[in-house]
Amino acid sequence: MIDGPYYVLVLLGVLGTGLVAGVFCGFSTFVMRGLASLPPAQGIAAMNAINRSALTPAFMLVFGGSAVVSAMIAVVTFVVWSDEGKVVLLLGSALHLCGSFGLTVVANVPRNEALAELEPGAPEAAAYWPVYVREWTFWNHLRTLASAAAALVYALALS
């Protein structure tokens, strides 16, 4: 049974990974569809504005904080926890750190940076836009599933 400060840490893991999954889910289910329905120059300008505004302290606290909490859960679990729930907690951390945070760094951010370098009204930007939407959304679906799975695994570890 998880209790004390470790219980609070895992509970924060459930909350953080669940919030991140919710943000990613919103993008996968309606934001990207809405942006894709715009003319390329407008969609690109809107996505670039969204990407810039995502760097707010509030979102970075949730996104970065959930990664830090997942890393802390992994370290504490690996070093201290000897219960049969050890594998479950390590799985939750791996799902979030690799499948959410890691994919953001290696898949979504590079696409965001490439999009930001393009002039929204340029022909090459219009050609890249459908590719960007398709690829970015694919990786976002995986981030959504990984974050949601991490939240579920952490929640199951508490029961």
Secondary structure by P-SEA (a helix, b strand, c coil): ccccaaaaaaaaaaaaaaaaaaaaaaaaccaaaaaaaccaaaaaaaaaaaaaacccaaaaaaaaaaaaaaaaaaaaaaccccccaaaaaaaaaaaaacccaaaaacccaaaaaaaaacccccaaaaaaaaaaaaaaaaaaaaaaaaaaaaaaaaaaaac
